[in-house]
Amino acid sequence: MNSEEEFYDAETGLESDDSLEVSFKDALVFDGSAQVPGGSATNHHAAWRRRKTLPAETISRPNFSVTSILRKCIGMELSKIAMPIVFNEPLSFLQRLSEYMEHTHLIHRACSLPDSIDRMQSFLWFTISQQVVAAFAVSAVASQSERTGKPFNPLLGETFELTREEEGYRLISEQVSHHPPVSAFHAESLKQEFAFHGSVYPKLKFWGKSVEAEPKGTMTLELLKHKEAYTWTNPMCCIHNVIIGKLWIEQYGTVEIVNHSTGEKCVLNFKPCGMFGKEMHKVEGYIQDRSKKKRCIIYGKWTECMYSVEPRVYEAYKKADKKAGADSKKQKQESNCEDENAVQETVTVIPGSALLWRISPSPAHSAKMYNFSSFAVTLNELEPGMERLVAPTDCRQRPDIRAMESGDLDTASAEKERLEEKQRAARKERSKEEEEWSTRWFRLGTNPHTGAEEWLYTGGYFDRNFADCPSIY
């Protein structure tokens, strides 16, 4: 496996102009027994194409002093500060979490590989299996490099359901805590091949010119067929130039992906940009076996592509490259672009490397749609009849988000204020009655692989019994 063509199909196919036609029934009902309240799910046979654009273009920010809003926020957690709606993008944080699933094909690839014993007997299969999981972890943040809009804070009890039968999975997430804000999610394969879950507590702080985000929480990916479990945490994130200049995102920190079944580990170092931007977006790391022997080197940029190569090849290349100097390095620079809309790659490809993953190009009109990917554009789409099938707490039914994506900023702002006031009133009423908030689909438990406390899915959502769901909108 020494040519990138062998792994080229790691790129997602969601950007294709040929959208899949999927029936409403097939996309949202799995066993044929679920009934839509007030009617049968089997009445929805009309096929549709997932949308490729938002109802309206990105709302322009009005001219006002950002400094006057943020100057009192230095060093504070932004989750406790009411920010103007113009800073938002028309998605809830729960929907943004679901963008992990954009590259589900990488999990399917991992599931299709031989079992752990076979991988240990074959260096090739062993490295590929681990690398695919590593690439999935990196790819989850790649589509957000140009996304500087703030997602809407989920209301307590808010949910989001995402089902993609053509991709073989379904996901449910819930806002399980408001102070501190905690979002829990659970995704599962429709063929019982994998489960992917976690809970995220994003801490955001303003530091004068930048906003730093610490995505607290552990991700867990279980390959059920192989009885393997991988866990990792996300890197730190920093949004620069929030007051003046062009906004840009930096990811930095060390991510460790641990296979709890075999003791193997992947260590990825998201490099900080540095003073002159030399290390911007770079990721380097390695995969080691249980004896801590490095089996391969991983390198690339989280905004572009990731490659793997044997350690001896990597070391030899670095020594030769150091001797050759800067001129030789420029000559080895390669571009993997195949058309004018592709991402211009700036990663120097080491001969003998295998391509693990490559970001898909953004839609041509992405800049006019909050820099959404084709996948993100579909997340708030509410098809006819869907509101009767998903939970009444689903993000797609939030009036402020719906108004914003339609370009109506005044209505969005008024609705956001109304919903927040309704949430505060409900909290006061619970306090008065000495009642505790009860989550609907998740409960606090212990992650069996890390031993840490985590919100775990209790099941039952897809039975579609929503009688006990709170009225939050």
C-alpha positions as CSV (number, residue, x, y, z in Angstrom):
1,M,0.0,0.0,0.0
2,N,2.4,2.7,-1.2
3,S,0.2,4.8,-3.5
4,E,-2.4,7.3,-2.6
5,E,-4.9,6.0,-5.2
6,E,-5.5,2.9,-3.0
7,F,-7.0,5.2,-0.3
8,Y,-8.4,7.9,-2.5
9,D,-12.0,6.8,-1.9
10,A,-11.6,8.0,1.7
11,E,-12.9,11.2,0.5
12,T,-16.6,11.6,1.2
13,G,-19.0,11.4,-1.7
14,L,-21.5,13.9,-0.2
15,E,-20.2,16.7,-2.4
16,S,-21.3,15.1,-5.6
17,D,-23.7,16.9,-7.9
18,D,-25.7,13.7,-8.2
19,S,-27.7,13.9,-4.9
20,L,-29.2,10.6,-3.7
21,E,-32.9,10.3,-4.0
22,V,-34.3,8.9,-0.7
23,S,-37.9,8.4,0.3
24,F,-39.1,10.0,3.5
25,K,-40.2,6.6,4.8
26,D,-36.9,5.0,4.0
27,A,-34.8,7.8,5.6
28,L,-36.6,8.0,8.8
29,V,-38.5,4.7,9.5
30,F,-36.4,1.6,9.9
31,D,-38.7,-1.3,10.8
32,G,-41.9,-0.2,9.1
33,S,-43.7,-0.3,12.4
34,A,-43.3,3.3,13.5
35,Q,-46.4,5.4,13.0
36,V,-46.5,9.1,12.5
37,P,-48.9,10.7,15.0
38,G,-52.1,11.5,13.1
39,G,-51.2,9.3,10.1
40,S,-49.2,6.4,8.8
41,A,-45.6,6.8,8.0
42,T,-46.2,4.7,4.9
43,N,-48.0,7.6,3.3
44,H,-44.7,9.3,2.6
45,H,-43.4,7.6,-0.6
46,A,-42.5,10.7,-2.5
47,A,-38.7,10.9,-3.1
48,W,-36.8,14.1,-2.7
49,R,-33.4,15.5,-3.2
50,R,-31.5,16.8,-0.2
51,R,-31.2,20.6,-0.6
52,K,-27.9,22.1,-1.8
53,T,-28.5,25.7,-0.7
54,L,-30.0,27.5,2.3
55,P,-33.3,29.4,1.9
56,A,-31.3,32.7,2.1
57,E,-27.8,33.9,1.9
58,T,-25.5,34.7,4.9
59,I,-26.9,37.6,6.9
60,S,-24.4,40.5,6.8
61,R,-23.3,41.9,10.2
62,P,-24.5,45.4,10.8
63,N,-22.0,48.1,11.6
64,F,-21.7,48.2,15.4
65,S,-18.8,48.2,17.9
66,V,-17.8,44.6,18.6
67,T,-15.4,46.0,21.2
68,S,-18.1,47.6,23.2
69,I,-19.8,44.2,23.6
70,L,-16.7,42.2,24.3
71,R,-14.5,44.5,26.3
72,K,-16.0,43.4,29.6
73,C,-15.7,39.8,28.7
74,I,-11.9,39.3,28.8
75,G,-11.1,36.1,30.7
76,M,-14.7,35.1,31.1
77,E,-16.7,32.1,29.8
78,L,-18.8,33.3,26.9
79,S,-21.5,30.7,27.6
80,K,-22.6,33.0,30.4
81,I,-22.7,36.1,28.2
82,A,-25.6,37.0,25.9
83,M,-24.0,37.5,22.4
84,P,-25.8,39.3,19.5
85,I,-27.5,36.9,17.2
86,V,-25.5,38.3,14.2
87,F,-22.5,36.3,15.5
88,N,-24.5,33.1,15.0
89,E,-24.9,30.6,12.2
90,P,-28.3,29.0,11.6
91,L,-27.6,25.7,13.4
92,S,-27.8,24.6,16.9
93,F,-24.7,23.3,18.7
94,L,-26.4,19.9,18.7
95,Q,-26.5,20.0,14.9
96,R,-22.9,21.0,14.7
97,L,-22.0,18.0,16.8
98,S,-23.7,15.8,14.3
99,E,-21.1,16.8,11.7
100,Y,-18.9,14.1,13.1
101,M,-21.0,11.8,11.0
102,E,-20.1,13.5,7.7
103,H,-17.2,11.0,7.3
104,T,-19.0,7.9,8.5
105,H,-17.5,6.0,5.5
106,L,-14.2,5.9,7.4
107,I,-15.9,4.0,10.3
108,H,-17.4,1.6,7.7
109,R,-13.9,1.0,6.3
110,A,-12.6,0.2,9.8
111,C,-15.5,-2.2,10.4
112,S,-14.8,-4.0,7.1
113,L,-11.2,-4.9,8.1
114,P,-10.1,-8.3,9.7
115,D,-10.3,-8.9,13.4
116,S,-7.6,-7.9,15.9
117,I,-5.7,-11.2,15.7
118,D,-5.5,-10.9,11.9
119,R,-4.3,-7.3,12.2
120,M,-1.6,-8.4,14.7
121,Q,-0.4,-11.0,12.2
122,S,-0.3,-8.6,9.4
123,F,1.5,-5.3,9.8
124,L,-0.4,-3.9,6.8
125,W,-3.9,-4.5,8.0
126,F,-3.0,-3.6,11.6
127,T,-1.7,-0.1,10.5
128,I,-4.6,0.6,8.1
129,S,-7.2,-0.2,10.7
130,Q,-5.8,2.1,13.3
131,Q,-5.1,4.9,10.7
132,V,-8.7,4.9,9.5
133,V,-9.9,5.5,13.0
134,A,-7.3,8.2,13.4
135,A,-8.3,9.9,10.2
136,F,-12.0,9.9,11.3
137,A,-11.0,11.8,14.5
138,V,-9.2,14.4,12.5
139,S,-11.8,14.8,9.7
140,A,-14.5,15.7,12.2
141,V,-12.9,19.2,12.7
142,A,-11.7,19.8,9.2
143,S,-14.9,21.2,7.7
144,Q,-15.0,23.9,10.4
145,S,-11.7,25.7,9.4
146,E,-13.7,28.5,7.7
147,R,-16.7,28.3,10.0
148,T,-16.4,31.3,12.3
149,G,-20.1,31.7,13.1
150,K,-21.3,30.7,16.5
151,P,-23.9,27.9,16.7
152,F,-27.0,28.6,18.7
153,N,-26.8,27.5,22.3
154,P,-29.2,24.6,22.8
155,L,-32.1,25.0,25.1
156,L,-32.3,22.6,28.0
157,G,-34.0,19.5,26.7
158,E,-33.4,20.3,23.1
159,T,-32.7,17.3,20.8
160,F,-31.5,16.6,17.3
161,E,-32.2,13.4,15.3
162,L,-30.1,12.6,12.2
163,T,-30.8,9.6,10.1
164,R,-29.0,8.7,7.0
165,E,-30.1,5.2,5.8
166,E,-27.9,5.5,2.7
167,E,-24.9,6.0,5.0
168,G,-26.1,3.3,7.4
169,Y,-26.5,5.2,10.7
170,R,-28.8,7.2,12.9
171,L,-28.0,9.7,15.7
172,I,-29.8,11.3,18.6
173,S,-28.4,14.1,20.8
174,E,-29.8,16.0,23.8
175,Q,-28.9,19.1,25.8
176,V,-28.7,17.5,29.2
177,S,-27.5,20.4,31.2
178,H,-27.7,24.2,30.8
179,H,-25.3,25.4,33.6
180,P,-22.7,24.1,32.7
181,P,-23.8,23.5,29.1
182,V,-23.5,19.8,28.3
183,S,-24.5,18.1,25.0
184,A,-24.7,14.3,24.8
185,F,-25.0,12.3,21.6
186,H,-25.2,8.7,20.5
187,A,-24.9,7.4,17.0
188,E,-25.3,3.8,15.9
189,S,-25.0,1.7,12.8
190,L,-28.3,0.4,11.3
191,K,-26.5,-3.0,10.9
192,Q,-25.1,-3.1,14.5
193,E,-21.5,-2.5,13.2
194,F,-20.5,0.4,15.4
195,A,-21.6,2.8,18.1
196,F,-20.2,6.3,18.5
197,H,-21.1,8.4,21.6
198,G,-19.9,11.1,23.9
199,S,-20.8,14.2,25.8
200,V,-19.3,17.6,25.2
201,Y,-18.9,20.6,27.5
202,P,-17.4,23.4,25.4
203,K,-15.7,26.1,27.5
204,L,-15.2,29.4,25.6
205,K,-13.1,32.3,26.8
206,F,-12.4,35.7,25.3
207,W,-8.8,37.0,25.5
208,G,-9.1,40.4,23.9
209,K,-8.3,39.5,20.2
210,S,-9.3,35.9,20.2
211,V,-11.8,33.4,21.6
212,E,-10.4,30.1,23.0
213,A,-12.6,27.0,23.0
214,E,-11.8,24.0,25.1
215,P,-14.0,21.1,23.9
216,K,-14.1,19.1,27.2
217,G,-15.5,15.6,26.8
218,T,-14.4,12.2,25.5
219,M,-15.4,10.6,22.2
220,T,-15.9,6.8,22.2
221,L,-16.1,4.7,19.0
222,E,-16.9,1.0,19.4
223,L,-16.4,-1.4,16.5
224,L,-19.0,-3.9,17.7
225,K,-18.0,-6.6,15.2
226,H,-14.5,-6.7,16.5
227,K,-15.3,-5.9,20.1
228,E,-12.9,-3.0,20.1
229,A,-13.3,0.5,21.7
230,Y,-11.4,3.6,20.8
231,T,-11.5,6.8,22.9
232,W,-10.1,10.3,22.3
233,T,-10.6,14.0,23.2
234,N,-10.6,16.9,20.7
235,P,-7.8,19.5,20.4
236,M,-8.0,23.0,21.6
237,C,-9.5,25.6,19.3
238,C,-8.8,29.3,19.0
239,I,-10.7,31.9,16.8
240,H,-8.4,34.8,16.0
241,N,-9.2,38.4,15.0
242,V,-12.6,38.6,16.6
243,I,-12.4,42.4,16.9
244,I,-10.7,43.4,13.7
245,G,-9.2,41.6,10.7
246,K,-10.1,38.3,9.0
247,L,-11.3,35.6,11.3
248,W,-9.4,32.4,11.2
249,I,-9.3,29.2,13.3
250,E,-6.4,27.4,14.9
251,Q,-6.4,23.9,16.4
252,Y,-3.6,22.9,18.7
253,G,-2.8,20.3,21.3
254,T,-2.2,16.6,21.6
255,V,-4.9,14.0,20.8
256,E,-4.4,10.4,21.9
257,I,-6.6,7.7,20.3
258,V,-6.5,4.6,22.5
259,N,-7.6,1.1,21.5
260,H,-8.7,-0.2,24.9
261,S,-9.0,-3.7,23.5
262,T,-5.4,-4.1,22.3
263,G,-3.4,-1.4,24.1
264,E,-2.4,0.2,20.8
265,K,-2.3,4.0,20.6
266,C,-2.3,6.8,18.1
267,V,-0.8,10.1,19.2
268,L,-1.6,13.2,17.0
269,N,0.1,16.6,17.6
270,F,-2.0,19.5,16.3
271,K,0.8,22.1,16.0
272,P,0.2,25.7,17.0
273,C,0.5,28.2,14.2
274,G,3.7,30.0,15.5
275,M,4.8,33.5,15.0
276,F,5.3,33.3,11.2
277,G,2.6,30.7,10.4
278,K,5.1,28.0,9.4
279,E,3.2,25.3,11.3
280,M,-0.3,26.4,10.5
281,H,-2.8,23.6,10.4
282,K,-0.1,20.9,10.6
283,V,-0.7,17.6,12.3
284,E,2.0,15.0,12.9
285,G,1.9,11.8,14.9
286,Y,2.4,8.1,15.1
287,I,0.8,4.8,15.9
288,Q,2.4,2.5,18.4
289,D,1.7,-1.0,19.5
290,R,1.2,-2.3,23.0
291,S,5.0,-2.5,23.4
292,K,5.2,1.2,22.4
293,K,7.0,0.4,19.2
294,K,6.1,3.0,16.5
295,R,4.5,1.2,13.6
296,C,3.8,4.1,11.3
297,I,4.0,7.9,11.1
298,I,1.0,10.1,10.3
299,Y,1.3,13.6,8.9
300,G,-0.7,16.2,7.0
301,K,-2.9,19.2,7.6
302,W,-6.3,18.9,9.3
303,T,-7.7,21.4,6.7
304,E,-6.5,19.4,3.7
305,C,-5.4,15.8,3.9
306,M,-3.7,13.1,6.0
307,Y,-1.0,10.5,5.0
308,S,0.8,7.6,6.7
309,V,4.2,6.3,6.0
310,E,6.6,3.7,7.5
311,P,8.8,5.2,10.3
312,R,12.1,4.2,8.5
313,V,10.9,5.9,5.3
314,Y,9.9,9.0,7.2
315,E,13.2,9.2,9.0
316,A,15.2,8.7,5.8
317,Y,13.2,11.4,4.0
318,K,13.7,13.9,6.8
319,K,17.4,13.3,6.8
320,A,17.6,13.7,3.0
321,D,15.3,16.7,3.1
322,K,17.5,18.4,5.7
323,K,20.6,18.0,3.6
324,A,18.9,19.1,0.4
325,G,17.7,22.3,1.9
326,A,14.8,24.6,1.1
327,D,15.2,24.6,-2.7
328,S,14.9,20.9,-2.9
329,K,11.9,20.9,-0.6
330,K,10.1,23.3,-2.9
331,Q,10.6,21.0,-5.9
332,K,9.1,18.1,-3.9
333,Q,6.0,20.2,-3.1
334,E,3.0,18.4,-4.7
335,S,-0.6,19.5,-5.4
336,N,-3.2,16.8,-5.6
337,C,-5.9,19.1,-7.0
338,E,-7.8,17.6,-9.9
339,D,-10.1,20.5,-10.7
340,E,-10.5,24.2,-10.2
341,N,-12.9,23.8,-7.3
342,A,-10.7,21.4,-5.3
343,V,-8.8,22.4,-2.2
344,Q,-5.3,23.5,-3.0
345,E,-3.1,21.2,-1.0
346,T,0.1,22.4,0.5
347,V,1.3,19.2,2.1
348,T,4.6,17.8,0.9
349,V,3.9,14.2,0.2
350,I,6.7,11.8,1.2
351,P,7.3,9.1,-1.5
352,G,5.8,5.8,-0.3
353,S,3.0,7.4,1.7
354,A,-0.6,6.2,1.7
355,L,-3.4,8.7,1.6
356,L,-5.7,8.2,4.6
357,W,-8.2,11.1,4.1
358,R,-8.7,14.2,2.0
359,I,-11.2,17.0,2.7
360,S,-13.9,17.4,0.1
361,P,-14.1,20.8,-1.7
362,S,-16.6,23.2,-0.4
363,P,-19.6,24.1,-2.5
364,A,-18.9,26.9,-5.0
365,H,-21.4,29.1,-3.1
366,S,-20.3,28.1,0.4
367,A,-19.2,31.7,1.3
368,K,-22.8,32.8,0.8
369,M,-24.0,30.1,3.2
370,Y,-22.0,30.6,6.4
371,N,-19.2,28.5,4.8
372,F,-21.3,25.4,5.3
373,S,-20.3,22.1,3.7
374,S,-22.8,20.3,1.6
375,F,-23.5,18.1,4.6
376,A,-24.1,21.0,7.0
377,V,-26.6,22.6,4.5
378,T,-28.9,19.7,4.9
379,L,-28.9,19.5,8.7
380,N,-31.8,22.0,9.3
381,E,-33.9,20.9,6.4
382,L,-37.4,20.1,7.5
383,E,-39.2,18.0,4.9
384,P,-43.0,18.1,4.7
385,G,-44.4,15.8,7.4
386,M,-41.1,15.5,9.2
387,E,-42.3,17.7,12.1
388,R,-44.9,15.0,12.9
389,L,-42.2,12.3,13.1
390,V,-39.3,13.9,15.0
391,A,-39.5,14.9,18.6
392,P,-41.2,18.3,19.3
393,T,-37.8,19.3,20.9
394,D,-35.9,18.8,17.7
395,C,-33.6,21.7,16.6
396,R,-35.3,21.8,13.2
397,Q,-38.5,23.1,15.0
398,R,-36.7,26.0,16.7
399,P,-38.3,29.2,15.4
400,D,-35.3,31.4,15.9
401,I,-33.0,29.2,13.9
402,R,-35.6,28.7,11.1
403,A,-36.0,32.5,10.9
404,M,-32.3,33.1,10.7
405,E,-31.7,30.6,7.9
406,S,-34.5,32.3,6.0
407,G,-32.8,35.6,6.3
408,D,-35.2,37.2,8.8
409,L,-32.9,38.6,11.5
410,D,-35.5,40.6,13.3
411,T,-37.8,37.6,13.8
412,A,-34.9,35.4,14.7
413,S,-33.7,37.9,17.4
414,A,-37.2,38.3,18.8
415,E,-37.8,34.5,18.9
416,K,-34.4,33.9,20.5
417,E,-35.2,36.3,23.2
418,R,-38.6,34.7,23.7
419,L,-37.2,31.2,24.0
420,E,-34.5,32.3,26.5
421,E,-37.1,34.0,28.6
422,K,-39.3,31.0,28.5
423,Q,-36.4,28.9,29.6
424,R,-35.6,31.2,32.5
425,A,-39.3,31.2,33.6
426,A,-39.3,27.4,33.5
427,R,-36.2,27.3,35.6
428,K,-37.7,29.6,38.2
429,E,-40.8,27.6,38.4
430,R,-38.9,24.4,39.0
431,S,-36.9,26.1,41.7
432,K,-40.1,27.3,43.3
433,E,-41.6,23.8,43.3
434,E,-38.2,22.4,44.3
435,E,-38.2,20.1,41.2
436,E,-35.1,18.8,39.5
437,W,-34.8,18.8,35.7
438,S,-35.1,15.3,34.3
439,T,-33.3,14.3,31.1
440,R,-35.3,12.4,28.6
441,W,-32.9,10.2,26.6
442,F,-29.6,10.2,28.5
443,R,-28.5,9.6,32.0
444,L,-25.3,10.0,34.0
445,G,-23.2,6.8,34.0
446,T,-19.7,5.5,33.8
447,N,-17.8,5.1,30.5
448,P,-16.9,1.4,30.7
449,H,-13.6,2.0,28.8
450,T,-12.3,5.0,30.6
451,G,-14.0,4.8,34.0
452,A,-15.0,8.5,33.7
453,E,-18.4,9.9,34.3
454,E,-20.4,10.4,31.1
455,W,-23.9,10.9,29.8
456,L,-25.1,7.6,28.3
457,Y,-28.0,7.0,25.9
458,T,-30.8,5.1,27.6
459,G,-32.5,4.0,24.4
460,G,-36.1,4.3,23.3
461,Y,-36.0,7.5,21.2
462,F,-36.7,5.7,17.9
463,D,-39.8,4.1,19.4
464,R,-41.2,7.6,18.9
465,N,-43.1,8.0,22.1
466,F,-42.7,11.7,22.7
467,A,-45.6,12.2,25.1
468,D,-43.3,13.2,28.0
469,C,-41.2,15.6,26.0
470,P,-41.0,19.1,27.5
471,S,-42.5,22.1,25.7
472,I,-39.4,24.3,25.1
473,Y,-40.4,26.2,22.0
